[in-house]
Amino acid sequence: MTYLEPNSELYERERIVLEYIKNNPNMHHNALMKMIVPEYMAKTTFEKTRNSLLEKEIILVQKKGNMKFYIPTLNYTIRFQQHIERITNTSFHNIKNYIKKLETDYQHKDVSEKIALTNSLLKNILQTDNGFTFLDSNKNPKKTLYRDEHLEIQQLIHRLFTIINNDKYFGTVYPTVMSYLSTNMPKNYLESE
C-alpha cells in the first residue's frame, strides 16, 4: 500500500461546498456561489471545487428552466465503489499491456526516461493494488476476493525489476528508483515521535 498525502485544502473546500448544497437543496447556482464566495474561497476556486465534486460524482446537476441546482448523489457509496472498481480494473489491464510492451522498448530509452517511466509505473501499480485492497475490504473484509489480481501485481513488479536488473544502466536506475520507492513505503511512526 502507498501512503499519499492528501491535499487538505481541496478536501476542506469540497466539504464546505457539499455542506452548503446539503443544507440548501433549493438554492440555485448563483445563490449558492454568493453564500460561499468570497467568505470561504474565490469564484474560480468555487467553480473548480464544484467541478471536482461533479467529476467525482459526489454531486449531480439538476436544471430547472435556465437555473442549475446541485444535489448530493443518491447511493453515492455504491456508485463510488463501482467507480473504483472500474478505474482499478482499467488501470490493471493497461499496466499489464504496458509492461509487456516495455520488455522490448525499455532498452531503447535514455537513463532519465527509464527512471521517470519506472517511478511512474511503480506508482500506478501500487495505486492499483490499493484499489483492489479497498474493494476487498468493502466487499468482504474476511476474504481476499482479488487474490489473483494481487498475485499478478506482485508478478508485474517482479517483471519490472527484472527489466531494470537486465539493463546496462542498472547501477544508476536502481538506486534512484529505490529512493523514490522508499518515500511511498510505511514509516515507523514510533521512531519519529
N, C-alpha and C positions, 0 to 999 in steps of 0.2 A: 504494500500500500504506500502511496506517496502522501506526503503532508504538504498541502497547499495553503499558503497564507491567503485568507480571504480579503477582499477589498471592502473593508468595513464601512467606508463612506458610501459606496454603492448600495450595500445592503441596508444601511440606515435610511438612505433616500427611498429605496424601494419600500421599506417598511412604512415610511411616512405617507407616501402616495397610496399604498394599499389600504392603510387605515382610514385615510380620508375617503377613499372610494367605498369602503365597507360602511362607514358611518354616515355617508351622504349618498345613498344609492340613486336618488333622483336629481343629482346635480350634473349638469352638462359640462362639457369640456372647459369652456371659458370660465365658468363659475368656479370649477374645481381649481383651475390654474390660478385664479385670483386669490383663493384661500391659501395656496401653498407658496406662490411667488409673491414677493421676494423674501418672505419670512424664513423659509426653510431652504430655498435654492433659487437659482436663476432660471429664467424661462427656458433657455436651451437645455439646461440640466434637467428640468422637469420633463421636457419632451424626450430626452434621451432615456430618462428613468422610465417614463411611460412606455416607450418603445421596447425597452428591456423587459418590462413586465408582460407586454403583449407577445414578444418573441418567445418568452419562456412559457407562454400560455397560462400565466398566473391570473391575468385579467383578459376579458373579451370586450369588444366594442359592440354597442347596440346603437343603431341610428334611428332616430325618430324625427322625421322631417329632415331639416338640414342640421340637426344637432347630434353630437356624439355623446353617448353615455357609456361609462365603463362599469362593468360588473365583475366580481370575482368569479373565476371559472368554477362551475359545478363539477364535483367529482375530481377535483384537482389531484388528489393523491393517486388515484387510478391513472389519470392522464399523464401525470409526471412519471410514474413507473413505466408506462408504455413508451413514453418519450426516451427515458434512459435505456430501456431495452432496445429500442430501435437504433439509437445512435451507438450504443455499445456493440451491438451485432454488426452494424455497418463498419464501424471502426475496426473491429476484429477481422473481418473479411478483407478490408483494404490493407491492413498491416500484413496479413498473410501473403497477399498478392505482391505487395511491395518488397517484402524480404526475399521472396522467390526471385524477383527481378533483380534485386540488389546483389545477389550472389555473382552475377556476371558484370554488373555495372560498377560495383564498388572500387575495383582496382583502377578504373579509369578516372577517378576523381582526384582533385588535389587534397592535401592534408587538411586545409581549413574546411573544405566541403565535407570531408569524411567525418570530422569532429562535429560539425553543425548537424549533419544528417543523422549521425549516431545518437547524439543527445536528443534531438527532436523525436526520433523513432523510439528511444527508450522512454521518454516522457509519455508518448502516446500509448505505448504498450502497457506501462504501469497504470495510466488512467483507465485504459480499457479493462484491465484486471480489477481495478477499483469498481468499475461499473458492474462487473459480474459479481463482485463481493457484495455490493449494495443490493443487487437483485436477489442474491441468495438470502441475505439477512431479512429482506422484506417478504419474500415468498414463503420461506420456511427456514427459520433460524437454526433448526436442529439437523438440517440436511444440506449437503452441498449439491445443488441442482446443476450447477455449471462446472462440475468436476472435469469433464472433458476439455472445456474451454480453458480452465485454469492450467491444466496439464499442457495443453497446446501452447499457451502463453509461455510457460517455462521453456518449452522446446524452441519457441521463436527467439527468446532471449539467448538461449544457448547457441542457436544458429547465428545470431547476430555477432556474438562474441567469437564464434569460430571464424567468421568472415574477418573480423578485426585481427584475430591472432594469426591468420594466414597472410596478412598484408605486410608489405615491406616497411610500412611506416608504423607498425605496431608500437614501437618504443615511444613514439610521440603521441599517437592517438589514444592508446590505452590509458596512460596516466591522466590525460585531460578528461576523458570520458568518466573515469573513476572519480575524479574531483567533482565533476558535475553531478554524478550519481549520488555521491555522499551527501549533497545538500538535500536530496529527496529521501533520505533514509531516516529512520526513527532516531530521535535524540534521547540521551539519558537525562531526563529532566531532574532527577535527584542530584546529579553532579552539578547542575547549573544553579542550584539554589544556594 
